[in-house]
Amino acid sequence: MNFSGCVRIIFGMRVAQTPAIALPATLLAVAPARAAPVQTEHLAIELVAERTALVPGTDALLGVRLQHEPHWHTYWINPGDSGLETRLQWKLPPGFAAGSIEWPAPRRLAAGELTNFGYVDEIVLPVRIAVPADARPGGTARLGVVANWLVCEDTCIPGKATLELELPILADSAPDDRWQALFDHARAARPIASGWRGEARVSGGLVEITLAGAGLPADGELDLFPVQGQVLEAARPEFERDGERLVVHAQKSIYFANAPERLDLVLTAGVGESLRAWRASVPLIVGPEPASH
């Protein structure tokens, strides 16, 4: 874990208390049992679900909701120059299975002379939970996850919490209006497969990435994030159009050592509500460019 730029580490958390609310019995039968959010230093975190019930034989979309205090952030799968990505360890009933985090595209975060990749404000990290076909409607399932994270501004604070959510098992389910907008935003920011072809070529201290194919963004505010760390410098690269190709000029990481066979990338265009994101994977070639290229 690289804690560059972090001045001090603080441990500790507290659990927010919420008043009990009386609900009609008809609602209690189908409403998710929501635990109180865990309130930590500069971050509130809880486990939420996109829909109000689990349906046997389907995937349920759950998410770890992160509410950052202003100016504080957590990290993407590649945190950039410093930091640590949020990690989840699931505790599920027999027959249930959790997928990986469906990471929304990150934003670029300046931290002094460092550049990090991560999230601010309010966001949900979605995870698909496979519900077994033999789950019996009429029962409930208690789903739990142990979350570890690092929240930073000019200091970095590691955190850990056990989050739980109890959901009814029913033949059908409805969207949970409390969280639908958060899940919609995460879905819109999730990189889609591009099918682009190209390559990344390392020459000296530079990496030139070329991408070609249908749907390449023609303009707008472009950015590029490598999924693997210690290949590219975290500073924003430069972009240029070369006919039908998009050419990206980046600096090679000073920690570059073992080159992966392929470089996985997330390309974004636009910001805020207009953000679009794609994923691409290109071969990584180390060495001088052939004269015939």
N, C-alpha and C positions, 0 to 999 in steps of 0.2 A: 504494500500500500504506500503510495507517494503522498506525504503530507506537506509537500513544498508549499510555502506561503502560509501555513497554519501556525499561528503564534502560540495558542494554548489549547488544551483539550479539556473539556468539562464533561463529567458524567452525571447522570441523574435524570429522572423524569417524574411526572406526577399524572395521575389519572383525573380527568375532568369529571365532575359529578353533575348529573342532569336530573331534574325533578321527575318523579313518577307521574305518568299521565294515564288516567283511566280511559280504557277503550271499550266499546261495545263487544259483547262476546262474539258476534259475527265477524268482526274485524280481527279479533285475536286469533281466530282459526286460520287466517291466511296471511297475516302481516308478518314480515321478517322480524325476529327478535334482535333488535339493534343494541349492541353493547355501547357503552359510552366511549367517545373518542379518547385516545391516549394523548394527553397534552404534555409535550416535552419542551425542552429549551428550543424556542424559535420554530417549532413544528408541531402540528396536530396530525394524527395519523389514525385511520380506522379502516376496517374491512367492510366493503359495501357490495351490493349486487345490482346488476342492471335490471333484473326482473324480480318479481315478488315471490316466486316459488321455483322449486326444482322439478323438472319433468323427466321421468325415467327414460333412459335411452337417448338423451340429448346432451348437448354441451351447454353449461351455464356460464355466463360471463360475470366473473367477480373482479374486483379491483381493489387495490390498496390506494385509498384516497389520502393525498398529501396536501395539507394546507400550510404553506410557508408564510412566515412573517415577512413583511417588506424587507427587501435587500438580501434575504437569505435564500439559499438554493440547495437542492440535492442533485444527484448525478445520473447521467445516462450510462448505458452499458460500457462505453468507452468514456471515462471521465475527462479526458484531455490531459492537460499538463499536471494536474493534481487531483486528488479526491478518490472516491470509491463508490462504485455503483450500488444501488439498493439491491439487497439480496433477500430472497424469500425461501422459507422452509415450511412446507405445508404439513398439517396434521389433519387427515381426512378419515372419514369412516371407511370400513372395508369396501372395496369395489370402486371407490371414487379415485380419480386420477387428475393431477394438475399438469397443465402445460407450462411452457416458459412465459415470461413476461412478454407481452406484445408491445414492445417499447414504442411510444410515440416519438416522432422526430424531436431532437433536442433543440435548444437554442444556444448560441455562443455567449459565454459569460466571461467578462473581463475581471481578473483578480490581480490587480497590480500589473506586473509584467507577465503574468501567466494568463492562459486562455483555457477555460474549462467548458465542458459540454454538459448541459443539465436542464433543470426545470425550476421555475419560480411560481409564485402565486398558488393557485389551486389546480391540481391535476390528479388524474387517476391512472394507475399502472394496471392495465387489464390482464387477466389470466383466465384461460378457459379451463373449466372443471368438467370432466366427463362424468356424467351421472349414470350409474349402472342401470341396465334395462330391468333388472329385478328389484329395483328400489320400489317399495310399496307405497302407493298413494294413500294419504291419510296420516302418514307418519311425519317425522321431522328429521333433519340432519344438522348436526353441529359441525361447522367447518372452521378450522383454525389455521393460522399461519404465524410463524415467528419471523418478524421483519428486522433486518439490520440495515442501518443507513448512516450516512455522514451528511450533516447539514453545516453549511459554511457561509460566512461572509468574509471578514478579515480574520476570523477565528473559525476553527473546525470542531464540531461536537459530534462524536459518535453516539448513536442511539440504538436501542433494541427494545422490542415490545412484542408480546403475544396478543394477537388480535383474533376475535371470534365472532361468528355470525351464525345464527340458527335460522334455517329456512324450512318452510313446509314442503312436503313432497306431494304434488298434485298432478292431475292429468293435463293441466294447462296452466299458463302463467300470464301475467300482465306486466308491462313496463313499470318500474318504480320511478314515479315522477320526481322524486327527490334527487336522483342521480342520473337521469337520462341525458341531460345536457352534458354532463361531464364525460359520460361514455361516448356520446356522439362526437365530442371534441377530440377525444383520444383516438376514435376510429378514423376521423378525418385526417389526423396528424400521423397515422401509422403509414410508413412507407409501403407503397404497392410495388409489385414486381414489374420491372420495366422491359425486360427482354433485350436491352441494349447490348451491343457487342463493343469490344474495345480492348485496351491494355493499359497497364501502368508500367512505365519504364524508369528505372533508377539509373541515373548517370551522375557520378560525383555526389554533390550535396543536394541534387534536385530530383524531383519525381514529376514526370509528365504523364498525365492520364488523358487518354482520348476515349470518347464515347460517341457512338453513332447508332442510329435507329429511329424508329417512329416514335413520336411523342416527346422528343427532347425539347425542353423549354427554350423558347427563342429569346426571351428577355426577362426582365424582372430582377428582383434581388435574389441572386443565386448564392447558395452556400453548399459546402461539401463536408461530410463527416465520415472519417474512416471508422469502421466497426472495430478493427484490430488496433490496439495501442502500439506505440513505439515504432510506427512505420512512417507516418507523416508528422511534421510539426503541427501543433494545434492552431497556429495562427491562420487566419482566413487566407485561402489560396486565391490565385488570380484566374480569371476565366476569359476565353476568347473563342469566337466562332471561326472555324476553318471550313468553309463550304457547308456540308451537311454534318460536320463533326463538331463536337464541343470539346475544347482542349482546356485542361486544368493544369496550372503550374503550381506546384507545392514544394515546400522545403522538406528534405528528408530529416526524420527525427534524429537528434543527437544520440539517442539510445538505440538506434537501428542496429540489430544484430542478426537474428535469424529471420530471414524473409519468408513469409508464407507463400505457398504456391499461387494463391489467389488473394486479391485484395477486395474485401467487401465494403461497399460504400453506400451512403445515404445522401442523395442529392435533394435539396429543397429549393423551392422558388416561392417568393412572396413571404409575407409575415402575418401574424395574427390570424384573423378569420380567413384570410385568402391563402394561407400556407398550403402548399402541396408538397408531397414527398414521394420519392421513388427509391427503390433499392436496386443495386447493380453489383455484379461480381465480375472482376476482370483478372486475367493472369498478370502476375507481377514478375517482371523481367529485370534482372540485375546485370548491369554491364553497359558498355558504351553502345550507342545506337549504330547498327550496321550501316555502311555507306550506301547500300542499296535500298535502305528503308525509304 
